[in-house]
Amino acid sequence: MTNKLRPSILAIVVLAAVAPLCAAERWGPPQDVEFRAELDGSVQRYVELLPEPFDPAQESHLLIGLHGHGSDRWQYVRQERGECRGARDVALKHGMIFLSPDYRAPDSWMGPAAEADLVQILRAARTRRRIGRVVLGGGSMGGTSALIFAALHPDLVDGVVSQNGTANMIEYDRFQDSIRRWYGGTKQARPDEYRKRSPEFAADKLTMPIALTTGGRDTLVPPDSVLRLAGQLEKSNPAMLLLHREQGGHATDYDDTVRAYEFVVQRVLAQDRKR
């Protein structure tokens, strides 16, 4: 179910509707997990949701939701907005563990500290649980961060869903006070760091199933760099889906969120069955 980007109109026509998920919420109580960051010794946290019934002896796949700027680990656990509820519902449908980290909340933009924390969390998850495949998703800053982390650590991520994010931190000009703080300086002072965290320049690393959602009227995180990235991935990654809504803003609705996660999760789990 790959979709071709047309040169004149970067848009996706969805040919088949996705039935809404109707499963009742069957998550166990959220576990607020505290850990000591290896990077600097600070106390950090993430929330873990386990589907019920949960058998720790069985292998489980993992879906990680990365929150947006100004939020924290509870956004993807508690909020009913489309990006959050859709991610949880797809994870629950497939019996996946759902994990939502602070990753240096509220505004890290996947700087070095947040990156180190997420590497540590994934390593700890594999120690605590029998983890199979890992799908990483998020919206806005979280969508940006999912792309950044996947490009930096493609060996740790089996699938990616990026919603309303940017793929070019050199070009992006919002929230610069926060980004400077976490990236260690300005674009002029740390050009290599900003380029390193611009997945548009690392499309060759994004070989895993990937779904991108964008809005043509998004002025908070403009879609241009993600659309350019999608143009590159169209040539190199057959498991790429772009859902671009020309009249859309800085949000992805529930139906498109479910389409995006199902596209990625189904392909990731199909790979797992072939092991």
N, C-alpha and C positions, 0 to 999 in steps of 0.2 A: 504493500500500500504506500509506495513512494509517490510523491507528487512533483511534477516538473515545474521549475520556475520559468515563466515566460519572460522574455527580454523586456517587454514593455510594461507588464503588470506583474509585480511581485505579489501574488495572491494565491490562496489555496481555495479551490472549490471542493467542499466536502461532498462526496457522492452518496454517502450512506449515513443516515442518522445513527447516533449511538444511543441505545436504550438507557434510560436513567437507572442508576444503581438503587435498588430498593432494600438492600440488606439492612437489618436493624443494626444500630450501634452495638457492637459486641466487644468493645475494648475493655480490658481490665483497667483498674485505677491507674492514672498516670504516676510514673515513678520519677521524682525529681532527683537526679543523680548529681552528686558533687564530686569533683576530682581536683587534684593538684596539678597544675600545668607544668609539664617538664621544662618548657621554655623559660619561665621566669618565676615559678613557684607560687603563682597566684591561684586563688580558688575560682574555678570555673564550673559551669553546670550545663546539663542537657536534660531533656525530658524523654522518657521511653514509654511507649504504649505497646502492650502485648495483646495480640488477638486472643480471645477466649473461645474455646479452651486452648491452652498453650502447653505444648510438650517440650521441655528443654532438651530432651534427648534427641529430638528430631531436628534436622537442618531447617533453618528458616531464612528467607530472603529479607533484605533490609531496605526500607525506603527512608531517606533523610530529607526533611523539609527545612530549607533555610529562610529565615524571616527577612523582612524588609527593613530599610533604614528607619530608625526610631523605635523599633520594636525589640522583642526578645524571644526566648525559647518557647514562650507560651502562645505566640501568635498562631503557629501551625497546629497547635493542640486544641485551642479553644475557639478560634474565630470561625464564623460561618461564611465568610466571604468565599467566592467561588474557588480561588486558588488554593485555599486551605482545606475547605471541606472536600473538594474534588480529590486532592492528594490523599487525604485520610481515607476516603471511600474506596479509592482504587487499591490502596494498600490493604484495607480490610477485606475487600473482595478476594484478593489473592493470598490472604493469610500471612501478610508480611509484618515484620516488626516495623514500627514507625518511631523514628527518632528525630527530635528537634533540638539542635544545640544553640546556645547563646552565641557562639563563635565571636566573642568579644563584643557583645551587645552594648549599645544599640546601633553602632555605625562603622563596623570594621572594613567593609568593602573587600573582604577576603585579603587583608594585608597579611604580612608574614606571621603575626601572632595568631590570627584566626586560622590560617593555613596549618600551622603547627598543632593547634588544638584539635582540628578536625582529623589530622593524621593520627594523633594520639587516641581520639575517641574511636576511630575505626579499628585501631589495633586492640584497644581494650574490649570493644564489642566482640571481636573474634576470640578473645580470651574468655569472656563471660558467657557467650552464646555460640551455638553452632551456626555460623553465618554462611549462607551461600552467596548469592549475587547481591550487589549493592547498586541501587538507583538513587541518584542525587538530584533533587529538584529545589526550586525556589522561585520567588517572585520579586521583581524590582531589584533592589540590592541583592536579594537572595538569588534571583535569576542570573544576575551578573556573577555572583560568587560561585554559583554552580558551574558556570562555564569556566571561570578562572581555575577552580580547583581541578576540574576534569582535565583541562589542558596541561596543568602542572603535574598531575598524578593520574595519568590514564590507566596505570596499573592497579589503582585502587577503586576505580569506578567502572561499572558495567553498563550503565545507561544514565542519560542526562535529560532533564526537563528544565528548560530556561524560559521563564515567563516575564515579559516586559523588562528585560535587562539590556545592558550594553555589552558590546564585545570589544570596545576600544577605550581604555582608560586614559590614553593620551588625548584623545579627542573630547572625551566627556568633560563638561565644565560645571556641573552642579555639585553641591556638598563638598566643596574643595577643602574647607577647614578640617572636616573629618578625615577625608582621604589623605591629606598632607600629614596629619598626625599619625595615621596607621602605616603609611607608606614611607615614612622617615624623611619627608621633605617635599618640596614642590616638584612639578614636572621638569623644571629647568635644572633643579639640583639633583634629582634622581631619575633621569630619563630611562635608564635601564630597568628600574623597578616598575615604572609605569608600562613600559613595553612588555616586560615579562608577564604582567597581569592584564594583557590585552589579547584575548583568545583569537581575535581576528588574524593575528600574526602567527598563530599556532594551529591552524585548521587541520594540519596533518596529524596532530595528536588526537583529534576528536573522531576516532574511528568507531566508537561504540554507538549503539542506537541513541538517537538524539531527537528531541522535539523542541521547537522554538515557537513561542507565541508573541506576537507584536501588534501594536495598534498604530495606524497611520497618523492619528491625531495626538499621539503621546508626546507631550512637551516636557514632561519631567525626566523621562529617560527615552530620548528619541530613538526610533527603531533602525536608523540608517546602518549602523555598524553591524547589527545582527542580520539585517537583510543582505549585506555584503558577505558576511560569514556564510549565510545560507547558500548564496550563489557559489561559493567555493565548495561547500560540502555537497552540493548537488552533483558535482563532478567526481567526488572522491568517496562519498559515503552513501551507499544505497539505502541505509536505514535511517534516513533523515526526513522529518516532517516539519514543514513550516505552516503555521496557521496565522496568516496575516490578515487582520481586519482593517481595511482602509479607513473606515469610519470609527474605529475603536480608539479608546484613550489609554490611560495608564492602568489597565486592569484586564484580566482575562475572566470570562464568565465560567460558570460551573461546567457547562456542556463542553466547551473547548478545553477546559482543564482536564476533564475526564478523557476526552479524545487524545490529548497529548500524552497523559500518563499511560493510558491503555496501549497506545502505539509503542511506547518504550518498554513497558513492563512485559507485554506479550512477547516481544522480540528477545528480551533478555532471558525470560524463562524458557523460551524455545531453545536458546543456546544452551541453557543449563540441561535441558533434557537430552541434548546431543553429546554431553560429556561422557 
